[in-house]
Amino acid sequence: MPTNTHLKSIAAVVGGLALASTLTACGGDSAAADAKVVTVYSADGLKGENGDGWYDQVFKDFEKQTGIKVKYVEGGSGEVVQRAVREKTNPQADVLVTLPPFIQQADGKGLLQKYTPKGSDQVDGADKATDGTWTSVVNNYFGFVYNKKELKQAPTNWDQLLDASYKNKLQYSTPGVAGDGTAVLIKAIHDFGGKEAALAYLKKLQANNVGPSASTGKLAPKVDKGELLVANGDVQMNYAQSKDMPNLGIWFPQATDKAADAAGKPTTFALPYAGGLVTKAPHSENGKKLLDFMLSAKAQQQVSEIGGGFSARGDVKATDANAIALTKLMDGVEVFAPDWADIDKNLTSYVDDWKSATGS
């Protein structure tokens, strides 16, 4: 799609008539709307470091089968939504993929139109919008990573991270900007039995924290190299990264005794990659085809095999080596269900409170 700069250049050269026709093309009312292209805005994690991720395979197969080229734009979970908000009057993306609570935020801002992809009937009701605006395409769980070479044993609880040995060796992505960063706040609120206790802890943790990071995906390489000892992440992304990062290990902090439902147990919660069709998408038919393809049985079978994640479809039972290893990793980990409606409603105040507590 032409950018505003390109449009201005065209107008300067060939006059207002050409500009008008270009704008019409962007609006999806001309032959350009039928172009063999689809643009995806996505949170990071599903594209491989070396072109070997789930997206890499799915996009390659999709292009081969349909002749439609995938244009891919990656950013933090909140970043991609913010970009779509800025472009709302002139949408550039056809498909938006991000994590909770940002997929709900995108829906609330009117960025997503109703579309029910083929295969979405096999997705659990908790993992898709009731109004049909988005559905999970890859299931996933929140987690932390540590350097297995420098730390002979993974940390087990939050308090250990306050030790001076972690000073400037610990980092988590920014709540309100990154999905996994927001997840740190959500898990802390659960594990400490409430917001105030969680913020009091994160205030103390700030003494060891390197600082903000808009993207979680950039933290794992730092952990693998030993620049960091611990960082936040998510199971799918970090498991996939560990194939090329031998020092990367995944762990889940235990809940404190204030968490009535899981005291003393390692905890996590589902953090799926959820996709939806962008409102007034320039190539909406191509966007629909891509969402259908992502949820096809073959693509879902590849989620664990290639992507290191969990299929969004309940009828797809993966038995590959990665699926077996992921099941073992999750064994004994308590999975709790966040109140996403509350988080979506109060996200801004939660993030503001976090900024105030940590001085961020």
Protein Blocks (a to p, Z undefined) as FASTA:
>chain_A
ZZfklmmmmmmmnojklmmmmmmmmnopafklmpccddddddehjacfkopafklmmmmm
mmmmnopacddddddfklmmmmmmmmmmmcfbfbdcdddfklmmmmmnopaccdddehjl
mpcfklccfklpaccfbdcdddddddfklmmbdcfbfklmmpmklgopaccddehkamkl
mmmmmmmmmmnopaklmmmmmmmmmmmpnbdcfbfklmmmmmmnomambdcddfklmmmm
mmmmmkbccddddddfklmklgoiacdddddddddddehiablmlmmmmmmmmmpmklmm
mmmmmnopacfbfklccfbfklmmmmmmmgopacddddfklmmmmmmmmmmmmmmmnoZZ
